[in-house]
Amino acid sequence: MTVAAALAAAGVAACGGDDGATTASETAGSIDEGVREGISEQLESSTTVATEDAAVEPATIEGWEALWAEERAAIVARVTENNWGKSADGTTVTGPEGYTIDLSKCPTDWSDTEGLTDTSIKIGWPAPLSGAQADFGALPKGAEAFLSSYSERGLFKDVNGKQRTVTVVTRDDGYDPAKTIPLVDEMLDAEKVFGTATMISPGGLSTYDKTNQRCVPQFITTGHPAWGDPVNHPWTTGMLLSYSTEAVLWGSFIEQNLDAWGGKATIAALVMNNDFGKAYEASLRAFIEQSPRKADMELITEVIEPQAPTIKDQMTTLGSKNPQVYIAMLTGTTCTQSITEVSENGMKEQLKAAFLPSVCKASSFVAKDKVGGDGMASDGWWIVGGGLKDFNAAAFDTDPWVSYARGVLADAGYDYKASGNFGWGISLGWQLAQAFLIAGELPGGLTRTNFNLAIRSMDMTNPALVSGVKFNMDGNKDAFLIEGADLSQWSAADQSWKVQSIVELSGKSKLCAWDAAAHACA
């Protein structure tokens, strides 16, 4: 059976440790039972959701902006009615569901308005602008383009009458956490930024203790589960679907299709050798360890270094194991390389399912101009897409948000077709813009503490997400902005991802105090 036919059959069913030595005790904390149960129930419900549901989304960008204004006003009203915010003596910040920051632990020279002037907001953004993962440099460029468009429209005006523009200070870390650390130091000590963005999981794990000790807002553009820790790291916010949740979705999909595939499955995974890849692997191993079908699933892995130019040797080794499932636990150009290698090394004819990671959702990784020929090499591949619309796909040409955002990029001198990460970046810019706007309307206007409070009270309709995926947080009760995802399959004929089902898990994820040694939530 060809992989395309096998994957199509699997789609009907779905809708109706570093090196393998991870122990059961180490993985026990990796799987959130609330998430697992929610995924299982929803995948078994046979609910299929259309990619775009025009009936529930505004038809114009003006309609979207009116909706966002209403939602921001509701958040401001909730905060003010509950008297959340900084205490009169300036020692404590309170927020929803027990969210608390002890400001007495901040440095003696700490300022709630550092990085702000009467006319500007400065944020720091270390990013991979060079090397094998340089395409991720499109994220801060996209975010800056959106923030600049709001700045030029004069939208960042707070209750004190101060109208500001946003400045993004970007520095190249080459996707190397050893470089991210001193760059964050530079942002804090020399640039005196209002807050920092961090783009790689290892860099975030290496700096989030520091940013929290310094009481500086940190928004991290990865899905590592460690960012869901508002108790121990109240200044750090993750912006994407948790990689652990994504891994549970992979495992649930496989578990539910085992009998259709003959009762057993060897799962081959190519794992990026850093905290990003390890989070995926540890979570999937934990799922298998706790599955009632544990004996029917075997996970075999190979690793690659983040800067590796090719993955051919590792993929050849995985192909020799005759797997039924392949999962790419990696990012960037290696996503496209995975498709090519699976097509060329014989895996394609034997696989029942092949998955790309959510960070490779854009069609710029899988379209025929990337994989070559008629594009059939990527036909039928699956993805847990994190809810993101495929910004590059022609299927979204008439989507009002996508059309508007592409125009913002064009005005900034960027071709959205050059990288799927432009779409991801501009959606992050929207997220930050909404937090700035909400914080500016709170008592006292825009401050670091009000920005954090805005994030932790967030409940809005994110235009970059497919219908059915929510965008919200709720203090110490819900620490993940995005907990929903689409389960989608690539159509070579249409050159787009086709949503097969939506899983929405808002409020189901437990908080995560990360245990780095076990690669698990404690």
One Martini backbone bead per residue (centre of mass of N, CA, C, O) as a GRO file, in nm:
protein
  522
    1MET     BB    1   0.097   0.035   0.022
    2THR     BB    2   0.066   0.349   0.004
    3VAL     BB    3   0.097   0.626   0.192
    4ALA     BB    4  -0.151   0.780   0.091
    5ALA     BB    5  -0.358   0.551   0.136
    6ALA     BB    6  -0.297   0.494   0.432
    7LEU     BB    7  -0.351   0.781   0.539
    8ALA     BB    8  -0.644   0.799   0.452
    9ALA     BB    9  -0.741   0.567   0.628
   10ALA     BB   10  -0.647   0.693   0.895
   11GLY     BB   11  -0.832   0.942   0.883
   12VAL     BB   12  -1.097   0.797   0.939
   13ALA     BB   13  -1.017   0.688   1.217
   14ALA     BB   14  -0.955   0.962   1.352
   15CYS     BB   15  -1.245   1.081   1.318
   16GLY     BB   16  -1.428   0.806   1.417
   17GLY     BB   17   1.488   1.060   2.620
   18ASP     BB   18   1.723   1.066   2.447
   19ASP     BB   19   1.810   0.722   2.388
   20GLY     BB   20   1.584   0.518   2.528
   21ALA     BB   21   1.657   0.526   2.862
   22THR     BB   22   1.396   0.601   2.966
   23THR     BB   23   1.214   0.588   3.246
   24ALA     BB   24   0.923   0.552   3.411
   25SER     BB   25   0.985   0.758   3.635
   26GLU     BB   26   1.061   0.990   3.435
   27THR     BB   27   0.775   0.979   3.265
   28ALA     BB   28   0.533   1.016   3.466
   29GLY     BB   29   0.529   1.351   3.439
   30SER     BB   30   0.472   1.403   3.115
   31ILE     BB   31   0.165   1.321   3.145
   32ASP     BB   32  -0.144   1.466   3.099
   33GLU     BB   33  -0.447   1.342   3.175
   34GLY     BB   34  -0.632   1.568   3.077
   35VAL     BB   35  -0.517   1.572   2.793
   36ARG     BB   36  -0.552   1.276   2.717
   37GLU     BB   37  -0.859   1.258   2.757
   38GLY     BB   38  -0.938   1.489   2.565
   39ILE     BB   39  -0.819   1.365   2.310
   40SER     BB   40  -0.963   1.094   2.306
   41GLU     BB   41  -1.254   1.202   2.298
   42GLN     BB   42  -1.222   1.382   2.036
   43LEU     BB   43  -1.119   1.166   1.835
   44GLU     BB   44  -1.380   0.974   1.892
   45SER     BB   45  -1.618   1.183   1.793
   46SER     BB   46  -1.603   1.244   1.477
   47THR     BB   47  -1.494   1.539   1.440
   48THR     BB   48  -1.528   1.769   1.177
   49VAL     BB   49  -1.335   2.055   1.066
   50ALA     BB   50  -1.322   2.327   0.908
   51THR     BB   51  -1.083   2.540   0.810
   52GLU     BB   52  -1.314   2.748   0.725
   53ASP     BB   53  -1.552   2.961   0.916
   54ALA     BB   54  -1.730   3.224   0.806
   55ALA     BB   55  -1.965   3.237   1.025
   56VAL     BB   56  -1.742   3.299   1.281
   57GLU     BB   57  -1.597   3.516   1.105
   58PRO     BB   58  -1.488   3.788   1.004
   59ALA     BB   59  -1.501   3.946   0.675
   60THR     BB   60  -1.318   4.176   0.798
   61ILE     BB   61  -1.077   4.370   0.941
   62GLU     BB   62  -1.278   4.558   1.079
   63GLY     BB   63  -1.426   4.332   1.227
   64TRP     BB   64  -1.186   4.235   1.387
   65GLU     BB   65  -1.119   4.504   1.537
   66ALA     BB   66  -1.389   4.519   1.684
   67LEU     BB   67  -1.361   4.256   1.839
   68TRP     BB   68  -1.097   4.319   1.989
   69ALA     BB   69  -1.201   4.567   2.141
   70GLU     BB   70  -1.411   4.411   2.306
   71GLU     BB   71  -1.214   4.207   2.438
   72ARG     BB   72  -1.030   4.409   2.578
   73ALA     BB   73  -1.250   4.546   2.749
   74ALA     BB   74  -1.322   4.289   2.911
   75ILE     BB   75  -1.046   4.253   3.044
   76VAL     BB   76  -1.028   4.525   3.184
   77ALA     BB   77  -1.286   4.488   3.351
   78ARG     BB   78  -1.197   4.238   3.509
   79VAL     BB   79  -0.950   4.361   3.645
   80THR     BB   80  -1.084   4.610   3.783
   81GLU     BB   81  -1.317   4.463   3.937
   82ASN     BB   82  -1.081   4.284   4.100
   83ASN     BB   83  -0.825   4.453   4.174
   84TRP     BB   84  -0.593   4.405   3.996
   85GLY     BB   85  -0.242   4.426   4.069
   86LYS     BB   86  -0.073   4.663   4.218
   87SER     BB   87   0.001   4.747   4.511
   88ALA     BB   88   0.018   5.025   4.705
   89ASP     BB   89   0.320   4.930   4.812
   90GLY     BB   90   0.466   4.765   4.565
   91THR     BB   91   0.495   4.429   4.645
   92THR     BB   92   0.236   4.330   4.469
   93VAL     BB   93   0.091   4.093   4.241
   94THR     BB   94  -0.237   4.046   4.114
   95GLY     BB   95  -0.454   3.781   3.985
   96PRO     BB   96  -0.581   3.529   3.844
   97GLU     BB   97  -0.598   3.239   4.005
   98GLY     BB   98  -0.342   3.323   4.210
   99TYR     BB   99  -0.180   3.531   4.076
  100THR     BB  100   0.167   3.601   4.181
  101ILE     BB  101   0.393   3.875   4.276
  102ASP     BB  102   0.706   3.931   4.437
  103LEU     BB  103   0.859   4.243   4.437
  104SER     BB  104   1.070   4.216   4.677
  105LYS     BB  105   1.261   4.021   4.484
  106CYS     BB  106   1.357   4.237   4.335
  107PRO     BB  107   1.566   4.444   4.243
  108THR     BB  108   1.649   4.748   4.376
  109ASP     BB  109   1.667   4.877   4.061
  110TRP     BB  110   1.393   4.824   3.979
  111SER     BB  111   1.162   4.876   3.695
  112ASP     BB  112   0.836   4.907   3.563
  113THR     BB  113   0.957   5.111   3.307
  114GLU     BB  114   1.161   4.973   3.168
  115GLY     BB  115   1.190   5.052   2.820
  116LEU     BB  116   1.048   5.328   2.868
  117THR     BB  117   0.895   5.601   2.723
  118ASP     BB  118   0.685   5.846   2.609
  119THR     BB  119   0.751   5.708   2.290
  120SER     BB  120   0.861   5.410   2.387
  121ILE     BB  121   0.927   5.053   2.308
  122LYS     BB  122   1.160   4.806   2.429
  123ILE     BB  123   1.266   4.507   2.265
  124GLY     BB  124   1.420   4.185   2.290
  125TRP     BB  125   1.567   3.963   2.007
  126PRO     BB  126   1.690   3.676   1.992
  127ALA     BB  127   1.816   3.525   1.677
  128PRO     BB  128   1.830   3.326   1.387
  129LEU     BB  129   2.026   3.480   1.122
  130SER     BB  130   2.207   3.220   1.109
  131GLY     BB  131   2.245   2.935   0.956
  132ALA     BB  132   2.039   2.654   0.940
  133GLN     BB  133   1.806   2.847   1.110
  134ALA     BB  134   1.762   3.136   0.962
  135ASP     BB  135   1.454   3.138   0.892
  136PHE     BB  136   1.369   3.237   1.187
  137GLY     BB  137   1.420   3.546   1.130
  138ALA     BB  138   1.118   3.599   1.035
  139LEU     BB  139   0.981   3.644   1.303
  140PRO     BB  140   1.082   3.926   1.402
  141LYS     BB  141   1.009   4.063   1.135
  142GLY     BB  142   0.704   4.014   1.149
  143ALA     BB  143   0.653   4.140   1.426
  144GLU     BB  144   0.768   4.422   1.360
  145ALA     BB  145   0.574   4.489   1.133
  146PHE     BB  146   0.320   4.493   1.307
  147LEU     BB  147   0.409   4.691   1.529
  148SER     BB  148   0.465   4.923   1.329
  149SER     BB  149   0.178   4.953   1.218
  150TYR     BB  150   0.060   5.039   1.493
  151SER     BB  151   0.246   5.275   1.543
  152GLU     BB  152   0.168   5.443   1.283
  153ARG     BB  153  -0.145   5.453   1.394
  154GLY     BB  154  -0.142   5.525   1.709
  155LEU     BB  155  -0.230   5.274   1.919
  156PHE     BB  156  -0.005   5.325   2.159
  157LYS     BB  157  -0.227   5.447   2.383
  158ASP     BB  158  -0.263   5.543   2.700
  159VAL     BB  159  -0.424   5.661   2.990
  160ASN     BB  160  -0.182   5.893   3.001
  161GLY     BB  161  -0.132   5.982   2.683
  162LYS     BB  162   0.087   5.782   2.580
  163GLN     BB  163   0.260   5.767   2.270
  164ARG     BB  164   0.383   5.473   2.111
  165THR     BB  165   0.663   5.291   1.996
  166VAL     BB  166   0.810   5.000   1.858
  167THR     BB  167   1.122   4.844   1.948
  168VAL     BB  168   1.336   4.605   1.786
  169VAL     BB  169   1.601   4.416   1.924
  170THR     BB  170   1.824   4.243   1.715
  171ARG     BB  171   2.002   3.927   1.753
  172ASP     BB  172   2.250   3.688   1.679
  173ASP     BB  173   2.243   3.322   1.778
  174GLY     BB  174   2.239   3.075   1.569
  175TYR     BB  175   2.090   2.857   1.745
  176ASP     BB  176   2.264   2.926   2.022
  177PRO     BB  177   2.260   2.920   2.363
  178ALA     BB  178   2.550   3.038   2.413
  179LYS     BB  179   2.447   3.313   2.273
  180THR     BB  180   2.183   3.388   2.415
  181ILE     BB  181   2.279   3.461   2.698
  182PRO     BB  182   2.452   3.723   2.636
  183LEU     BB  183   2.219   3.866   2.486
  184VAL     BB  184   2.033   3.893   2.727
  185ASP     BB  185   2.229   4.054   2.894
  186GLU     BB  186   2.240   4.291   2.697
  187MET     BB  187   1.942   4.364   2.705
  188LEU     BB  188   1.937   4.423   3.016
  189ASP     BB  189   2.208   4.604   3.064
  190ALA     BB  190   2.227   4.790   2.796
  191GLU     BB  191   1.930   4.824   2.665
  192LYS     BB  192   1.692   4.823   2.866
  193VAL     BB  193   1.447   4.643   2.842
  194PHE     BB  194   1.119   4.558   2.887
  195GLY     BB  195   1.160   4.290   2.707
  196THR     BB  196   1.179   3.941   2.603
  197ALA     BB  197   1.273   3.729   2.340
  198THR     BB  198   1.260   3.370   2.276
  199MET     BB  199   1.336   3.106   2.021
  200ILE     BB  200   1.472   2.878   2.202
  201SER     BB  201   1.455   2.638   2.429
  202PRO     BB  202   1.746   2.641   2.545
  203GLY     BB  203   1.750   2.951   2.584
  204GLY     BB  204   1.511   2.964   2.778
  205LEU     BB  205   1.624   2.766   2.999
  206SER     BB  206   1.891   2.954   3.037
  207THR     BB  207   1.704   3.241   3.116
  208TYR     BB  208   1.437   3.224   3.302
  209ASP     BB  209   1.564   3.272   3.577
  210LYS     BB  210   1.680   3.552   3.521
  211THR     BB  211   1.425   3.711   3.432
  212ASN     BB  212   1.274   3.653   3.703
  213GLN     BB  213   1.483   3.781   3.894
  214ARG     BB  214   1.456   4.064   3.719
  215CYS     BB  215   1.159   4.125   3.635
  216VAL     BB  216   1.112   4.025   3.320
  217PRO     BB  217   0.957   4.002   3.045
  218GLN     BB  218   0.893   3.674   2.883
  219PHE     BB  219   0.870   3.571   2.544
  220ILE     BB  220   0.817   3.244   2.400
  221THR     BB  221   0.865   3.093   2.064
  222THR     BB  222   0.764   2.819   2.203
  223GLY     BB  223   0.641   2.473   2.321
  224HIS     BB  224   0.752   2.441   2.586
  225PRO     BB  225   0.629   2.327   2.893
  226ALA     BB  226   0.794   2.519   3.095
  227TRP     BB  227   0.609   2.783   3.047
  228GLY     BB  228   0.387   2.647   3.255
  229ASP     BB  229   0.507   2.853   3.528
  230PRO     BB  230   0.365   3.092   3.728
  231VAL     BB  231   0.494   3.037   4.009
  232ASN     BB  232   0.819   3.029   3.931
  233HIS     BB  233   0.752   3.192   3.629
  234PRO     BB  234   0.570   3.479   3.598
  235TRP     BB  235   0.745   3.622   3.340
  236THR     BB  236   0.676   3.362   3.164
  237THR     BB  237   0.573   3.310   2.812
  238GLY     BB  238   0.408   3.111   2.603
  239MET     BB  239   0.300   3.097   2.234
  240LEU     BB  240   0.248   2.779   2.212
  241LEU     BB  241   0.206   2.472   2.168
  242SER     BB  242   0.271   2.204   2.338
  243TYR     BB  243   0.483   1.944   2.285
  244SER     BB  244   0.340   1.742   2.469
  245THR     BB  245   0.063   1.757   2.338
  246GLU     BB  246   0.157   1.673   2.060
  247ALA     BB  247   0.260   1.390   2.147
  248VAL     BB  248  -0.017   1.287   2.244
  249LEU     BB  249  -0.147   1.304   1.966
  250TRP     BB  250   0.027   1.103   1.830
  251GLY     BB  251  -0.025   0.864   2.021
  252SER     BB  252  -0.336   0.855   1.989
  253PHE     BB  253  -0.342   0.802   1.689
  254ILE     BB  254  -0.186   0.539   1.695
  255GLU     BB  255  -0.355   0.380   1.900
  256GLN     BB  256  -0.630   0.402   1.729
  257ASN     BB  257  -0.475   0.250   1.460
  258LEU     BB  258  -0.352  -0.030   1.516
  259ASP     BB  259  -0.566  -0.235   1.414
  260ALA     BB  260  -0.565  -0.124   1.116
  261TRP     BB  261  -0.232  -0.197   1.111
  262GLY     BB  262  -0.216  -0.500   1.274
  263GLY     BB  263  -0.146  -0.415   1.608
  264LYS     BB  264   0.136  -0.281   1.523
  265ALA     BB  265   0.422  -0.041   1.596
  266THR     BB  266   0.685   0.122   1.443
  267ILE     BB  267   0.856   0.414   1.565
  268ALA     BB  268   1.009   0.670   1.388
  269ALA     BB  269   1.264   0.909   1.504
  270LEU     BB  270   1.380   1.238   1.448
  271VAL     BB  271   1.608   1.404   1.672
  272MET     BB  272   1.676   1.687   1.816
  273ASN     BB  273   1.977   1.784   2.000
  274ASN     BB  274   1.764   1.913   2.227
  275ASP     BB  275   1.511   2.039   2.416
  276PHE     BB  276   1.309   2.019   2.193
  277GLY     BB  277   1.339   1.717   2.111
  278LYS     BB  278   1.325   1.596   2.403
  279ALA     BB  279   1.034   1.674   2.464
  280TYR     BB  280   0.908   1.496   2.257
  281GLU     BB  281   1.031   1.219   2.330
  282ALA     BB  282   0.954   1.199   2.631
  283SER     BB  283   0.645   1.221   2.583
  284LEU     BB  284   0.610   0.974   2.400
  285ARG     BB  285   0.729   0.767   2.594
  286ALA     BB  286   0.522   0.817   2.814
  287PHE     BB  287   0.277   0.736   2.657
  288ILE     BB  288   0.362   0.446   2.602
  289GLU     BB  289   0.412   0.356   2.898
  290GLN     BB  290   0.084   0.432   2.965
  291SER     BB  291  -0.023   0.237   2.766
  292PRO     BB  292  -0.230  -0.036   2.692
  293ARG     BB  293  -0.036  -0.057   2.409
  294LYS     BB  294   0.270  -0.084   2.471
  295ALA     BB  295   0.345  -0.368   2.333
  296ASP     BB  296   0.261  -0.233   2.029
  297MET     BB  297   0.497  -0.014   2.084
  298GLU     BB  298   0.791   0.116   1.906
  299LEU     BB  299   1.067   0.331   1.980
  300ILE     BB  300   1.282   0.480   1.741
  301THR     BB  301   1.606   0.653   1.725
  302GLU     BB  302   1.748   0.955   1.596
  303VAL     BB  303   2.009   1.203   1.575
  304ILE     BB  304   2.049   1.564   1.550
  305GLU     BB  305   2.197   1.849   1.480
  306PRO     BB  306   2.099   2.170   1.435
  307GLN     BB  307   2.353   2.218   1.208
  308ALA     BB  308   2.284   2.006   1.015
  309PRO     BB  309   2.292   1.960   0.662
  310THR     BB  310   2.209   1.649   0.704
  311ILE     BB  311   1.989   1.324   0.723
  312LYS     BB  312   2.057   1.059   0.567
  313ASP     BB  313   2.183   0.856   0.766
  314GLN     BB  314   1.951   0.846   0.973
  315MET     BB  315   1.724   0.768   0.767
  316THR     BB  316   1.849   0.504   0.679
  317THR     BB  317   1.838   0.368   0.953
  318LEU     BB  318   1.532   0.391   0.998
  319GLY     BB  319   1.446   0.240   0.736
  320SER     BB  320   1.578  -0.043   0.824
  321LYS     BB  321   1.329  -0.089   1.050
  322ASN     BB  322   1.046  -0.089   0.928
  323PRO     BB  323   0.835   0.131   0.970
  324GLN     BB  324   0.497   0.264   1.025
  325VAL     BB  325   0.620   0.528   1.165
  326TYR     BB  326   0.686   0.883   1.122
  327ILE     BB  327   0.879   1.134   1.315
  328ALA     BB  328   0.945   1.481   1.325
  329MET     BB  329   1.184   1.612   1.576
  330LEU     BB  330   1.203   1.909   1.424
  331THR     BB  331   1.345   2.175   1.212
  332GLY     BB  332   1.312   2.337   0.933
  333THR     BB  333   1.484   2.198   0.671
  334THR     BB  334   1.438   1.904   0.791
  335CYS     BB  335   1.148   1.872   0.698
  336THR     BB  336   1.201   1.854   0.396
  337GLN     BB  337   1.413   1.628   0.416
  338SER     BB  338   1.221   1.413   0.521
  339ILE     BB  339   1.044   1.389   0.274
  340THR     BB  340   1.268   1.311   0.076
  341GLU     BB  341   1.378   1.058   0.224
  342VAL     BB  342   1.116   0.893   0.237
  343SER     BB  343   1.089   0.884  -0.078
  344GLU     BB  344   1.396   0.757  -0.138
  345ASN     BB  345   1.436   0.504   0.099
  346GLY     BB  346   1.140   0.331   0.118
  347MET     BB  347   0.930   0.428   0.341
  348LYS     BB  348   0.671   0.513   0.190
  349GLU     BB  349   0.552   0.218   0.122
  350GLN     BB  350   0.527   0.132   0.453
  351LEU     BB  351   0.376   0.357   0.564
  352LYS     BB  352   0.097   0.475   0.762
  353ALA     BB  353   0.260   0.728   0.893
  354ALA     BB  354   0.342   1.087   0.870
  355PHE     BB  355   0.520   1.343   1.065
  356LEU     BB  356   0.508   1.671   1.134
  357PRO     BB  357   0.578   1.946   1.295
  358SER     BB  358   0.428   2.238   1.389
  359VAL     BB  359   0.684   2.422   1.292
  360CYS     BB  360   0.599   2.294   0.979
  361LYS     BB  361   0.318   2.409   0.856
  362ALA     BB  362   0.412   2.545   0.623
  363SER     BB  363   0.413   2.526   0.275
  364SER     BB  364   0.723   2.602   0.251
  365PHE     BB  365   0.800   2.289   0.336
  366VAL     BB  366   0.582   2.106   0.124
  367ALA     BB  367   0.583   2.209  -0.139
  368LYS     BB  368   0.669   2.154  -0.469
  369ASP     BB  369   0.909   2.371  -0.465
  370LYS     BB  370   1.058   2.190  -0.238
  371VAL     BB  371   1.021   1.867  -0.320
  372GLY     BB  372   0.939   1.840  -0.607
  373GLY     BB  373   0.790   1.815  -0.888
  374ASP     BB  374   0.450   1.723  -0.815
  375GLY     BB  375   0.452   1.687  -0.482
  376MET     BB  376   0.401   1.377  -0.381
  377ALA     BB  377   0.601   1.341  -0.142
  378SER     BB  378   0.383   1.503   0.064
  379ASP     BB  379   0.151   1.330   0.034
  380GLY     BB  380  -0.032   1.261   0.340
  381TRP     BB  381   0.080   1.414   0.546
  382TRP     BB  382   0.111   1.491   0.886
  383ILE     BB  383  -0.032   1.730   1.141
  384VAL     BB  384   0.016   1.911   1.438
  385GLY     BB  385  -0.063   2.255   1.391
  386GLY     BB  386  -0.147   2.448   1.643
  387GLY     BB  387  -0.383   2.614   1.465
  388LEU     BB  388  -0.241   2.726   1.228
  389LYS     BB  389  -0.241   2.900   0.965
  390ASP     BB  390  -0.157   2.883   0.625
  391PHE     BB  391  -0.010   3.164   0.512
  392ASN     BB  392   0.094   3.049   0.214
  393ALA     BB  393  -0.173   2.957   0.117
  394ALA     BB  394  -0.414   2.989  -0.128
  395ALA     BB  395  -0.662   2.914   0.058
  396PHE     BB  396  -0.603   3.218   0.213
  397ASP     BB  397  -0.651   3.464   0.016
  398THR     BB  398  -0.956   3.544   0.146
  399ASP     BB  399  -0.849   3.600   0.413
  400PRO     BB  400  -0.853   3.886   0.594
  401TRP     BB  401  -0.603   3.849   0.771
  402VAL     BB  402  -0.399   3.742   0.566
  403SER     BB  403  -0.422   3.975   0.369
  404TYR     BB  404  -0.338   4.196   0.565
  405ALA     BB  405  -0.064   4.074   0.662
  406ARG     BB  406   0.070   4.068   0.386
  407GLY     BB  407   0.060   4.377   0.355
  408VAL     BB  408   0.242   4.444   0.594
  409LEU     BB  409   0.489   4.303   0.478
  410ALA     BB  410   0.509   4.458   0.213
  411ASP     BB  411   0.549   4.740   0.351
  412ALA     BB  412   0.829   4.617   0.484
  413GLY     BB  413   0.968   4.434   0.236
  414TYR     BB  414   0.812   4.152   0.231
  415ASP     BB  415   0.791   3.813   0.125
  416TYR     BB  416   0.577   3.573   0.228
  417LYS     BB  417   0.685   3.334   0.035
  418ALA     BB  418   0.981   3.301   0.159
  419SER     BB  419   0.826   3.239   0.449
  420GLY     BB  420   0.644   3.089   0.702
  421ASN     BB  421   0.762   3.269   0.941
  422PHE     BB  422   0.608   3.528   0.883
  423GLY     BB  423   0.334   3.433   0.987
  424TRP     BB  424   0.424   3.368   1.270
  425GLY     BB  425   0.539   3.649   1.340
  426ILE     BB  426   0.278   3.822   1.295
  427SER     BB  427   0.119   3.673   1.517
  428LEU     BB  428   0.306   3.762   1.747
  429GLY     BB  429   0.260   4.062   1.708
  430TRP     BB  430  -0.038   4.053   1.780
  431GLN     BB  431  -0.009   3.950   2.068
  432LEU     BB  432   0.163   4.185   2.176
  433ALA     BB  433  -0.027   4.416   2.100
  434GLN     BB  434  -0.262   4.333   2.285
  435ALA     BB  435  -0.104   4.353   2.551
  436PHE     BB  436  -0.031   4.652   2.528
  437LEU     BB  437  -0.323   4.760   2.508
  438ILE     BB  438  -0.431   4.650   2.773
  439ALA     BB  439  -0.217   4.767   2.965
  440GLY     BB  440  -0.278   5.071   2.883
  441GLU     BB  441  -0.584   5.048   3.024
  442LEU     BB  442  -0.474   5.025   3.289
  443PRO     BB  443  -0.394   5.115   3.583
  444GLY     BB  444  -0.109   5.325   3.498
  445GLY     BB  445  -0.062   5.175   3.251
  446LEU     BB  446   0.221   5.099   3.100
  447THR     BB  447   0.371   4.803   3.231
  448ARG     BB  448   0.509   4.523   3.332
  449THR     BB  449   0.278   4.427   3.518
  450ASN     BB  450   0.046   4.484   3.316
  451PHE     BB  451   0.144   4.299   3.096
  452ASN     BB  452   0.125   4.038   3.258
  453LEU     BB  453  -0.176   4.068   3.325
  454ALA     BB  454  -0.276   4.060   3.035
  455ILE     BB  455  -0.178   3.778   2.966
  456ARG     BB  456  -0.317   3.623   3.221
  457SER     BB  457  -0.615   3.746   3.096
  458MET     BB  458  -0.644   3.618   2.829
  459ASP     BB  459  -0.936   3.659   2.581
  460MET     BB  460  -0.922   3.578   2.243
  461THR     BB  461  -0.937   3.616   1.889
  462ASN     BB  462  -0.725   3.448   1.680
  463PRO     BB  463  -0.660   3.500   1.338
  464ALA     BB  464  -0.422   3.269   1.308
  465LEU     BB  465  -0.648   3.070   1.380
  466VAL     BB  466  -0.839   2.821   1.358
  467SER     BB  467  -1.139   2.729   1.391
  468GLY     BB  468  -1.166   2.622   1.744
  469VAL     BB  469  -0.915   2.780   1.847
  470LYS     BB  470  -0.793   2.903   2.133
  471PHE     BB  471  -0.710   3.227   2.326
  472ASN     BB  472  -0.588   3.165   2.657
  473MET     BB  473  -0.585   3.272   3.004
  474ASP     BB  474  -0.570   3.190   3.390
  475GLY     BB  475  -0.335   3.224   3.550
  476ASN     BB  476  -0.293   2.942   3.766
  477LYS     BB  477  -0.497   2.762   3.589
  478ASP     BB  478  -0.398   2.887   3.295
  479ALA     BB  479  -0.067   2.871   3.118
  480PHE     BB  480  -0.194   2.843   2.814
  481LEU     BB  481  -0.275   2.997   2.524
  482ILE     BB  482  -0.236   2.717   2.360
  483GLU     BB  483  -0.439   2.393   2.343
  484GLY     BB  484  -0.496   2.370   2.051
  485ALA     BB  485  -0.562   2.164   1.747
  486ASP     BB  486  -0.478   2.044   1.437
  487LEU     BB  487  -0.557   1.770   1.222
  488SER     BB  488  -0.354   1.735   0.937
  489GLN     BB  489  -0.346   1.705   0.568
  490TRP     BB  490  -0.168   1.674   0.281
  491SER     BB  491  -0.238   1.826  -0.041
  492ALA     BB  492  -0.108   1.814  -0.351
  493ALA     BB  493  -0.342   1.911  -0.529
  494ASP     BB  494  -0.396   2.179  -0.333
  495GLN     BB  495  -0.160   2.286  -0.164
  496SER     BB  496  -0.270   2.185   0.134
  497TRP     BB  497  -0.409   2.184   0.442
  498LYS     BB  498  -0.631   1.937   0.586
  499VAL     BB  499  -0.874   1.939   0.806
  500GLN     BB  500  -0.990   1.672   1.019
  501SER     BB  501  -0.938   1.793   1.318
  502ILE     BB  502  -1.031   1.921   1.646
  503VAL     BB  503  -0.847   2.015   1.944
  504GLU     BB  504  -0.974   2.132   2.266
  505LEU     BB  505  -0.787   2.223   2.595
  506SER     BB  506  -0.882   2.438   2.769
  507GLY     BB  507  -0.774   2.398   3.109
  508LYS     BB  508  -0.626   2.096   3.109
  509SER     BB  509  -0.350   2.198   3.176
  510LYS     BB  510  -0.102   2.166   3.371
  511LEU     BB  511   0.131   2.266   3.545
  512CYS     BB  512   0.504   2.333   3.487
  513ALA     BB  513   0.767   2.203   3.667
  514TRP     BB  514   1.073   2.172   3.549
  515ASP     BB  515   1.267   1.870   3.486
  516ALA     BB  516   1.565   1.847   3.336
  517ALA     BB  517   1.664   1.554   3.399
  518ALA     BB  518   1.371   1.416   3.303
  519HIS     BB  519   1.207   1.566   3.091
  520ALA     BB  520   0.981   1.692   3.302
  521CYS     BB  521   0.714   1.735   3.486
  522ALA     BB  522   0.687   1.755   3.836
   0.00000   0.00000   0.00000
